[in-house]
Structures are given as C-alpha cells and as structure tokens.
Amino acid sequence: MHFKKSLVLFLCLTFFISAVFVGCTEQKEDKTENSIESDESIMENSIEVSEESVIDISVAESEESVIENVLKGKTFMFLGSSVTYGVDNISFVEYIARNNDCTCKKQAVSGTTLVDNGASSYVQRMLNNINKNESFDHFICQLSTNDASQNKPLGKVSDSKKIEDFDTTTIIGAMEYIIAYASSTWDCPVSFYTGTYYNSALYQKMVDALYELQDKWGIGIIDLWNNPEMRNVSSQNYTLYMSDQVHPTKKGYEEWWTPVFEEYFRSYYA
C-alpha cells in the first residue's frame, strides 16, 4: 500500500515537471520569434534610410550640375583701345578670365580708332596682330570713344555684305569690315560693347548704328551706354568707379563692368 502511494506521487511529480518544461520551451520560442521579427524590422528600416540617402545625394549632384559655369573652358578675343587695355593692363578682360576659368585674350592699344587711319587702327591690328589660325568662341570689339572724340566720319550702313564694299575710313564702314572679317576668319559669334554714358552726340549715333548693324548681321551688343542701372549710379559711386567720363578705375572694372559682361555671356551661352 505504501509502495502504491509512492508510485502515484512519483508519477504526478514527473507530469508536473514535464508540463513546466514544455511551457518554458514554448515561451522561449515565442521570444526568439519576436526577436527575429524585430531584427527583420530594423533591417527593413535601415534599407529604407539607405535608399533615401542615395536619392538625396543624387538630387544634390543634379543641382550642382545645373549651376555649372557655362563660360568655363571658352576662349574670348577682345579688340579695343585704352578701355579694353585697362589700368596697368588689367581690365574686365582679366577679371572675366579669373572668375570663370576661361581664356581671355586682348589686342588693345590706347588712343586708337575703329576708322582705318594707320597701322594701329582696329582694322589693321585685327588683320595683322591676331592669329588667323587661332580658335575663338567669341570675338568682342570695343565701340571706341576715340572715334567720337576725334570726330571721325560716321558713314552709313551698306547694302552689301561683301567685305570689299565697306568704307573703312568711316566708323560704320570699319565696324562692318570687322564684323565680316571676324565672322568669316574665326567662324564665331561677334559682339560689340559700348562705354557707359557720357555727353557725346556722336557716340550716341554710334550706339544707334550698332542696333542697325545688329539687324543686318545678327551681332551681339553689350550695351553699357543704355544700361538703366549704370545710368542711375549715384555720384559717389560714379567717382569710385570711373577715373574720368570714359575710363573705369580698377574697382570700376571689377565691381561695376565685369558683372555686366559676365551676365551677358552667361545669358548668351545658357
């Protein structure tokens, strides 16, 4: 009898221990499954963040490419006189090159005219001092104030586009000759730039003639003469930017003239 009671007690205890063990095992498996699900969730979130980062970088790179400088690597040729030459041989030409990682060359002699009146005229220096075999992206000519101050004959726009038909002893005839020669020799766009406003009736007529030539030839015009902001500059800033009514100071070249040229070229090549 005593033996039967002991056997029953032993069987009950064994059953109880087995039940507890099974319960603990199931609980451990549940925790393991929860842990796996948690790890998978973290991995999914991590992948999503990584993909978003790649997209952000791509957008940033795209935005940088949009603002890439269109003047970089281009070559510009400037023909002119003292305003193109600058102060100590530094003018807007050098500032454009410095600011935009481009090449700017100039053929500039003080006191010279568009009108072909000798070896130093714009026409003769273009013919003899600029390499015909060079490659330019743009040819820019100064509308010389010397022609106005020396009261050279204005002339008129020709009906012809043949270079031999232009009268280079007149201002407009010399301008047409320069346009025709530069276009055919270097196969590049041609633009003229004016000076800022000063009191000169003849120079005003020269500026007006530029627009007639634009209609005929399709040239570009960097018009400082009619620029409203430059016309309305304060007397204090004018004294800071100009050494006289024609010639800029170094500060005038860098801060007043150069930005206008850069805006023109960037718009041209946009």
C-alpha positions as CSV (number, residue, x, y, z in Angstrom):
1,M,0.0,0.0,0.0
2,H,2.8,2.3,0.9
3,F,4.5,1.4,-2.3
4,K,1.5,2.3,-4.4
5,K,1.2,5.8,-2.8
6,S,4.8,6.4,-3.6
7,L,4.4,5.4,-7.2
8,V,1.4,7.7,-7.7
9,L,3.3,10.6,-6.1
10,F,6.3,10.0,-8.3
11,L,4.1,9.9,-11.5
12,C,2.3,13.2,-10.5
13,L,5.6,14.9,-9.9
14,T,7.0,13.7,-13.2
15,F,4.0,15.0,-15.1
16,F,4.2,18.4,-13.3
17,I,7.9,18.8,-14.2
18,S,7.2,17.9,-17.8
19,A,4.4,20.4,-18.1
20,V,6.6,23.2,-16.7
21,F,9.5,22.3,-19.1
22,V,7.2,22.4,-22.1
23,G,5.7,25.8,-21.1
24,C,9.2,27.3,-20.7
25,T,10.3,26.0,-24.1
26,E,7.3,27.5,-25.9
27,Q,7.8,30.8,-24.1
28,K,11.5,30.8,-25.2
29,E,10.5,30.0,-28.8
30,D,8.0,32.9,-28.8
31,K,10.7,35.3,-27.6
32,T,13.0,34.0,-30.3
33,E,10.4,34.6,-33.0
34,N,9.7,38.1,-31.6
35,S,13.4,38.8,-31.7
36,I,13.7,37.6,-35.3
37,E,10.7,39.8,-36.3
38,S,12.3,42.8,-34.5
39,D,15.6,42.2,-36.3
40,E,13.9,42.0,-39.7
41,S,12.1,45.2,-39.0
42,I,15.3,47.0,-38.1
43,M,16.9,45.8,-41.4
44,E,13.9,47.0,-43.4
45,N,14.1,50.4,-41.8
46,S,17.9,50.5,-42.4
47,I,17.5,49.7,-46.0
48,E,14.8,52.4,-46.4
49,V,17.1,55.0,-44.8
50,S,20.0,54.0,-47.0
51,E,17.8,54.3,-50.2
52,E,16.6,57.7,-49.2
53,S,20.2,58.9,-48.6
54,V,21.2,57.8,-52.1
55,I,18.3,59.8,-53.6
56,D,19.3,62.9,-51.6
57,I,22.9,62.6,-52.9
58,S,21.6,62.2,-56.5
59,V,19.5,65.3,-56.2
60,A,22.4,67.3,-54.7
61,E,24.6,66.2,-57.6
62,S,21.9,67.2,-60.1
63,E,21.6,70.6,-58.6
64,E,25.3,71.2,-58.8
65,S,25.4,70.3,-62.4
66,V,22.7,72.8,-63.2
67,I,24.8,75.7,-61.9
68,E,27.9,74.6,-63.8
69,N,29.7,77.7,-65.2
70,V,28.9,77.9,-69.0
71,L,32.0,80.1,-69.6
72,K,34.5,77.6,-68.3
73,G,37.0,76.5,-70.9
74,K,35.9,79.0,-73.5
75,T,38.2,81.4,-75.4
76,F,37.3,85.0,-75.9
77,M,39.1,87.6,-78.1
78,F,38.8,91.3,-77.3
79,L,39.8,94.1,-79.7
80,G,39.9,97.6,-78.4
81,S,41.8,100.6,-77.2
82,S,42.5,102.1,-73.7
83,V,39.3,100.9,-72.1
84,T,40.0,97.4,-73.1
85,Y,43.6,97.7,-72.1
86,G,42.7,98.8,-68.6
87,V,44.6,100.1,-65.6
88,D,48.1,98.7,-65.6
89,N,46.9,96.3,-68.3
90,I,44.1,95.0,-66.1
91,S,40.5,95.4,-67.2
92,F,37.3,93.4,-67.2
93,V,39.1,91.1,-69.6
94,E,41.4,89.7,-66.9
95,Y,38.6,89.6,-64.3
96,I,36.3,87.6,-66.5
97,A,39.2,85.1,-67.1
98,R,39.9,84.9,-63.4
99,N,36.3,84.5,-62.3
100,N,35.2,81.9,-64.9
101,D,38.2,79.6,-65.6
102,C,38.2,80.7,-69.2
103,T,40.8,82.2,-71.6
104,C,40.5,85.9,-72.5
105,K,42.9,87.4,-75.0
106,K,43.0,91.1,-76.0
107,Q,44.5,93.2,-78.7
108,A,44.3,96.7,-77.2
109,V,46.3,100.0,-77.9
110,S,45.4,103.3,-76.3
111,G,44.2,106.2,-78.4
112,T,43.3,104.0,-81.5
113,T,40.2,104.2,-83.6
114,L,37.8,101.9,-85.5
115,V,38.4,104.0,-88.6
116,D,41.3,102.7,-90.6
117,N,43.8,105.6,-90.4
118,G,47.1,103.7,-89.9
119,A,48.9,100.6,-88.7
120,S,47.4,100.9,-85.1
121,S,43.8,101.1,-86.2
122,Y,41.4,98.4,-85.1
123,V,41.1,97.1,-88.6
124,Q,44.9,96.9,-89.2
125,R,45.6,95.3,-85.8
126,M,42.9,92.7,-86.4
127,L,44.3,91.9,-89.8
128,N,48.0,91.8,-88.7
129,N,48.2,91.1,-84.9
130,I,45.6,88.4,-84.3
131,N,46.5,84.9,-85.5
132,K,44.1,83.8,-88.3
133,N,44.6,80.1,-87.3
134,E,43.5,80.5,-83.6
135,S,40.2,79.3,-82.4
136,F,37.9,81.6,-80.6
137,D,34.4,81.0,-79.1
138,H,33.6,84.7,-79.3
139,F,35.0,87.9,-80.8
140,I,34.3,91.1,-78.9
141,C,35.1,94.6,-80.2
142,Q,35.0,97.9,-78.3
143,L,32.9,100.7,-79.7
144,S,35.8,103.1,-79.5
145,T,35.2,106.5,-77.9
146,N,38.3,107.8,-79.7
147,D,36.4,107.9,-83.0
148,A,33.9,110.2,-81.3
149,S,36.5,112.4,-79.5
150,Q,38.4,112.7,-82.8
151,N,35.2,113.4,-84.7
152,K,35.7,110.7,-87.3
153,P,33.0,110.5,-90.1
154,L,30.1,108.2,-89.1
155,G,29.3,106.8,-92.5
156,K,26.3,104.6,-93.1
157,V,25.2,101.0,-93.2
158,S,26.0,99.4,-96.5
159,D,23.5,97.4,-98.6
160,S,26.2,94.9,-99.2
161,K,27.8,92.1,-97.2
162,K,30.9,91.9,-99.3
163,I,34.0,92.9,-97.3
164,E,35.5,94.8,-100.2
165,D,32.4,97.1,-100.3
166,F,32.9,98.6,-96.9
167,D,34.4,102.1,-96.5
168,T,36.8,101.6,-93.6
169,T,37.6,105.4,-93.5
170,T,34.2,105.8,-91.8
171,I,33.1,104.5,-88.4
172,I,30.3,102.3,-89.6
173,G,32.3,101.0,-92.6
174,A,35.1,99.9,-90.3
175,M,32.6,98.2,-87.9
176,E,31.1,96.3,-90.8
177,Y,34.6,95.3,-92.0
178,I,35.4,94.0,-88.6
179,I,32.2,92.0,-88.3
180,A,32.6,90.4,-91.8
181,Y,36.2,89.6,-91.3
182,A,35.9,88.2,-87.8
183,S,32.9,86.1,-88.6
184,S,34.5,84.5,-91.7
185,T,38.0,84.1,-90.3
186,W,37.3,82.6,-86.9
187,D,33.7,81.4,-87.5
188,C,32.5,82.6,-84.2
189,P,29.9,85.0,-82.8
190,V,30.8,88.7,-82.9
191,S,29.7,91.2,-80.2
192,F,30.4,94.9,-79.6
193,Y,30.4,96.6,-76.3
194,T,29.8,100.2,-75.6
195,G,31.2,102.6,-72.9
196,T,29.0,103.9,-70.1
197,Y,27.0,107.1,-70.8
198,Y,28.8,110.4,-71.2
199,N,27.9,113.6,-73.0
200,S,28.7,112.9,-76.7
201,A,26.2,113.3,-79.5
202,L,28.4,111.4,-82.0
203,Y,28.9,108.4,-79.7
204,Q,25.1,108.3,-79.2
205,K,24.9,108.0,-83.0
206,M,27.5,105.2,-83.0
207,V,25.5,103.3,-80.4
208,D,22.3,103.7,-82.5
209,A,24.2,102.4,-85.5
210,L,25.1,99.3,-83.6
211,Y,21.5,98.3,-83.5
212,E,21.2,98.8,-87.2
213,L,24.1,96.5,-87.7
214,Q,22.6,94.0,-85.3
215,D,19.5,93.9,-87.5
216,K,21.7,93.3,-90.6
217,W,24.4,91.0,-89.2
218,G,22.9,89.5,-86.0
219,I,25.7,90.7,-83.8
220,G,25.5,90.8,-80.0
221,I,25.6,94.1,-78.1
222,I,26.8,94.6,-74.6
223,D,25.1,97.9,-74.0
224,L,26.6,99.8,-71.0
225,W,25.5,103.1,-72.6
226,N,21.8,102.5,-72.2
227,N,22.0,100.2,-69.1
228,P,19.5,101.8,-66.7
229,E,21.3,100.8,-63.5
230,M,24.6,102.2,-64.8
231,R,22.8,105.4,-66.0
232,N,21.3,105.9,-62.5
233,V,24.5,105.3,-60.5
234,S,25.0,107.7,-57.6
235,S,27.6,110.5,-58.0
236,Q,29.5,108.9,-55.1
237,N,29.8,105.5,-56.7
238,Y,30.5,107.1,-60.1
239,T,33.5,108.8,-58.6
240,L,34.6,105.5,-57.1
241,Y,34.1,103.5,-60.4
242,M,35.3,106.0,-63.0
243,S,38.6,107.9,-63.3
244,D,37.0,110.1,-65.9
245,Q,33.9,110.1,-68.1
246,V,35.3,107.2,-70.3
247,H,37.8,105.1,-68.3
248,P,36.9,103.0,-65.3
249,T,39.1,102.6,-62.2
250,K,40.3,99.1,-61.1
251,K,37.3,99.0,-58.8
252,G,35.0,100.1,-61.6
253,Y,36.3,97.3,-63.8
254,E,36.0,94.6,-61.2
255,E,32.7,95.6,-59.4
256,W,30.8,97.6,-62.0
257,W,31.7,96.5,-65.5
258,T,32.7,92.9,-65.1
259,P,29.4,91.6,-63.7
260,V,27.6,93.1,-66.7
261,F,29.9,91.3,-69.2
262,E,29.5,88.0,-67.2
263,E,25.8,88.3,-67.2
264,Y,25.7,88.9,-70.9
265,F,27.9,85.9,-71.7
266,R,26.1,83.5,-69.4
267,S,22.8,84.5,-70.9
268,Y,24.3,84.1,-74.4
269,Y,25.5,80.6,-73.7
270,A,22.7,79.4,-71.5
